[in-house]
């Protein structure tokens, strides 16, 4: 976050970057072919381990790693969910 302008910015190192979630100030990004979630400071809170990842209207993200599905919470913790 730029403290002078209070704008969030994402470094130009990612293959894809999505808009920040306003409630958590996290966003989904892609690096080296894998997705992860970064916070407003640019710190990766999940690791870049997911094949797909996207935000939802719920207080979590949905992700896929291979055939497995995961629910990622805003604090970066995640759990495998039933297919």
N, C-alpha and C positions, 0 to 999 in steps of 0.2 A: 504494500500500500504506500502510495506517495503521501507522506505526512503533510506536505505543503498544499497539495490540491485535494487531498482525501479521495483520490481516484485509485481504483484497483487496476493493476496492470499485470500482464502475464509475460514473462520473458519469451523471446522468440526462439526457444529451443524445442518447442513441441510441434509435432506433426498436425495435431488438432487441439483445439481448446474451445470449450463451451462457455456460455455465460455463467457468472457466479450466482449461486443460490443465495438469495438475499437473507434468508433466516440464519444460515450458518457461515456465509462468506466462503464457501468451498466451491470448487468446480472440477469437472472431469477434464483430463488432458490425456493425450497419447504421446508416448515417447518410445522410440525403438520398436514400434509395432504393438505395444501393450498399453493398456489404459490404467490410470490411477487417479487419485483425487488429491488436489493440492489445496492448501488453505490460502487465506488472503495475503500471507507473507511469501507464498511460493514454496512452502515446505510440503513435501509429499507425505500424506498421512496414511496411505495404504500400501505403498510400493507399487511398481508398475508390473502387475502380475495378471491382469484380466484381459481377455480377448475382446470383450465388449463391456461397455459400462455406460449407463445413462441415468439421468435424474428422473424423478417421479413427482407426483403431487403429494406423495407421502413423505414422512420425515426420514427417508432413506433412499439410497440409490440401488438400482438393480444392476447386476453384473453377471458375466459368464466367463468361465475358465474351462475350456474344452466343452464337454457336455454338461458340466455342473453349473448350477445357478446359485448366486449369492445375493444376500441383502447386505448392503454396506450402510452403516449408520453414520450420522453427521460427525461423530467423533473419530471416525476411521476404523472402528471395530467392525467386523463382518462375520457372517455365519452362512453356512451352506443351507439352502432351502430345498425342499422336495421338488423334483421335476414335475 
